[in-house]
Amino acid sequence: MPSDIVSSCPGEPDLATAASLAIVGNAPGIGDVGPAIDEAACVVRFNNAPGFGTDTGRRVTHLALVNRGGQMREWLEDRHFLMRPVIRAAGAFILPFPILPAEHNVPEPICWTREILARLRPLGRPIHILPEALHERARGLLADGTSREPNPSTGFLVTLALLRGRTDRGPAAEAYGFGFEGWPGHPWAAERAWFSAAEAAGRLRLHPLQG
């Protein structure tokens, strides 16, 4: 695994040395790219992974699940969560945020890392947690393009971790479904600029949305 990802269990496909890597975002208008995505040695998806099983393909080696905020609380309240197709198909999980100390998770909890770990661990699959050092690196990379301290998106954090762990001599990662819009608290313009720079450097190939 990339050095920026903290693993709680070894043994899944190695993202750092994989011959090919597809990173599949959740923006609409991704197009019918399933066959191309499924050909990748490693396929990383996010959260509810719209299009999984149809237009965006049927493989997921790693699934990133946002472990802070209302979305994770909603999943934890769903007793059928582990039966979702993308959960059942995932070979490993990535949690983008480090565990908050209990004293920092009050009075209103926002960090659900301990709870989702308890839910996922019986599946026996690797679980990886992005460390605070990666978050600091992400904020530093995005700072010049924002007027306040940036709050990186999950897609940016995971992509940064993946690219930092891959050799410069390896093939470019294939990035699908990144629209750089959504929750207004994320620095979308700065993230788009970073993706463009990574593409210019040959680190990834950003596939445009269709329609």
Disulfide bonds with the S-S distance in Angstrom:
none
